Amino acid sequence: MNVFKNMIIDLNKVRGSIVNLLDDCLMLADAAEDGRLSVRADTDRHQGAYKRIIQSVNQTLDFVAAPFDESSAVLEEFSKGNLDVKMTGDYKGDFAIIKNSLNTTIEALRAIIKEISYVLSSVSEGKLNVRISGTYMGEFNKIKSALNSTLDSFSRMISEINSAAEQVSTGANQVSATSIALSKGAFEQAS
């Protein structure tokens, strides 16, 4: 009879361990679903293989949370206009793809902003022959094309104004020359 009592006690301990494991796994899953990636299960509630399972789940969450936390910090700075940020962690697989994509996006934006700043600064100094020349994709290429088209239109307009000014100047010189000739003729005739 004592053997059965001990088996029941042992089965209840195993049942309790499995319930604790299930409770912690469900708690971690709910936290992850809610976006609370910093939540971890208490490994001291478990023993043996169950403890190793919870340690592995916690460690997996650490591996997931690290690139997520770093990318969030980089995006926060990026949203404030800080383009001198990038992800630096040593990530593998999909996390490396996210890191490289984010860093490439920041570099592309930094490059086009640098070119736009240079072009606009040059235009403010009267240099109208500058253009954005870098190779860009997607919306960055649309920005490049729009600014270069604007500068082309502006240059044509200035050229037309200069041409009209030259024509007015030529006309004024001709009127002046004719006026001098008439004045000279009138003076000679009066003499």
CORTA-V326688 format. One record per residue. N is the residue number from 1. RES is the residue in three letters. BURIAL is + if it has 9 or more other ideal C-beta (glycine too) atoms within 8 Angstrom, else -. Layout:
N/RES/BURIAL, N/RES/BURIAL
This chain:
1/MET/-, 2/ASN/-, 3/VAL/-, 4/PHE/-, 5/LYS/-, 6/ASN/-, 7/MET/-, 8/ILE/-, 9/ILE/-, 10/ASP/-, 11/LEU/-, 12/ASN/-, 13/LYS/-, 14/VAL/-, 15/ARG/-, 16/GLY/-, 17/SER/+, 18/ILE/+, 19/VAL/-, 20/ASN/+, 21/LEU/+, 22/LEU/-, 23/ASP/-, 24/ASP/+, 25/CYS/+, 26/LEU/-, 27/MET/+, 28/LEU/+, 29/ALA/-, 30/ASP/-, 31/ALA/+, 32/ALA/+, 33/GLU/-, 34/ASP/-, 35/GLY/-, 36/ARG/-, 37/LEU/+, 38/SER/-, 39/VAL/+, 40/ARG/-, 41/ALA/+, 42/ASP/-, 43/THR/+, 44/ASP/-, 45/ARG/-, 46/HIS/+, 47/GLN/-, 48/GLY/-, 49/ALA/-, 50/TYR/+, 51/LYS/+, 52/ARG/-, 53/ILE/+, 54/ILE/+, 55/GLN/+, 56/SER/-, 57/VAL/+, 58/ASN/+, 59/GLN/-, 60/THR/-, 61/LEU/+, 62/ASP/-, 63/PHE/-, 64/VAL/+, 65/ALA/+, 66/ALA/+, 67/PRO/+, 68/PHE/+, 69/ASP/+, 70/GLU/+, 71/SER/+, 72/SER/-, 73/ALA/+, 74/VAL/+, 75/LEU/+, 76/GLU/-, 77/GLU/+, 78/PHE/+, 79/SER/-, 80/LYS/-, 81/GLY/-, 82/ASN/-, 83/LEU/+, 84/ASP/-, 85/VAL/+, 86/LYS/-, 87/MET/+, 88/THR/-, 89/GLY/+, 90/ASP/-, 91/TYR/+, 92/LYS/-, 93/GLY/-, 94/ASP/-, 95/PHE/+, 96/ALA/+, 97/ILE/-, 98/ILE/+, 99/LYS/+, 100/ASN/-, 101/SER/-, 102/LEU/+, 103/ASN/+, 104/THR/-, 105/THR/-, 106/ILE/+, 107/GLU/+, 108/ALA/+, 109/LEU/+, 110/ARG/+, 111/ALA/+, 112/ILE/+, 113/ILE/+, 114/LYS/-, 115/GLU/+, 116/ILE/+, 117/SER/-, 118/TYR/+, 119/VAL/+, 120/LEU/-, 121/SER/-, 122/SER/+, 123/VAL/+, 124/SER/-, 125/GLU/-, 126/GLY/-, 127/LYS/-, 128/LEU/+, 129/ASN/-, 130/VAL/+, 131/ARG/-, 132/ILE/+, 133/SER/-, 134/GLY/-, 135/THR/-, 136/TYR/+, 137/MET/-, 138/GLY/-, 139/GLU/-, 140/PHE/+, 141/ASN/+, 142/LYS/-, 143/ILE/+, 144/LYS/+, 145/SER/-, 146/ALA/-, 147/LEU/+, 148/ASN/+, 149/SER/-, 150/THR/-, 151/LEU/+, 152/ASP/-, 153/SER/-, 154/PHE/+, 155/SER/+, 156/ARG/-, 157/MET/-, 158/ILE/+, 159/SER/-, 160/GLU/-, 161/ILE/-, 162/ASN/-, 163/SER/-, 164/ALA/-, 165/ALA/-, 166/GLU/-, 167/GLN/-, 168/VAL/-, 169/SER/-, 170/THR/-, 171/GLY/-, 172/ALA/-, 173/ASN/-, 174/GLN/-, 175/VAL/-, 176/SER/-, 177/ALA/-, 178/THR/-, 179/SER/-, 180/ILE/-, 181/ALA/-, 182/LEU/-, 183/SER/-, 184/LYS/-, 185/GLY/-, 186/ALA/-, 187/PHE/-, 188/GLU/-, 189/GLN/-, 190/ALA/-, 191/SER/-
